[in-house]
Amino acid sequence: MKVLVTGSSAGIGLAVAKEFLDRGCQVVGMDLQPAGLEHPNYTHIQTDILTGELPPIPDLAILVNNAGVQDSGRDIEVNLKGTMRVTEQYAFHEGIQSVLFMASASARTGAEFPEYAASKGGMVAYMKNVAARLAPYGATANSLSPGGVITELNDHIIQDPKLWEAVLNETTLHKWATAEEIAQWTWFVTAVNRSMTGQDLLIDNGEAGKFNFIW
């Protein structure tokens, strides 16, 4: 089974690529940066999902849209328009099995940076459109909306004890997810699931459900 993972050089994308490789898949990674791994079943395409070349990838079964930026001044362009460009290029053909969008808890809550939240909210809406158009192929489209995830991008929080405790206190489970855990969710939703489509899964350790009850 051939899988395309965008944003595959680091963080969640790298963990997703490794998960599929460990399960015997052929993985094509796509990123602005050089490859973050070496493996006989891994091929890397270094390109910009918004403006770069998107070469043909025959026999693609699964597309994982993970590439994105945060508070860059280009969040809507890259996260939404770039993801749409990749999806329209690679998703709609016989043999496609599943498309997954890596959204964000901010798509639900509106938290974080304004353009980032808007880009991820738009991604979830676009996912539902894709799910309807993929149905004739017997394929699914869904999104994951992680809350905090332990990656290098968040090191400035993770390495600061005061900030780290503050963010953990915003969750009911008092923890963040690992990139490997999100990769396992990705595997299940794309490779195992055959009946859920058009859905956004919130994986935030209970952050959106946190409340203080006063009586």
Summary of the structure (lengths in Angstrom):
residues: 215
radius of gyration: 16.9
end to end distance: 55.0
largest distance: 60.5
contacts: 724
relative contact order: 0.15
helix: 40%
strand: 20%
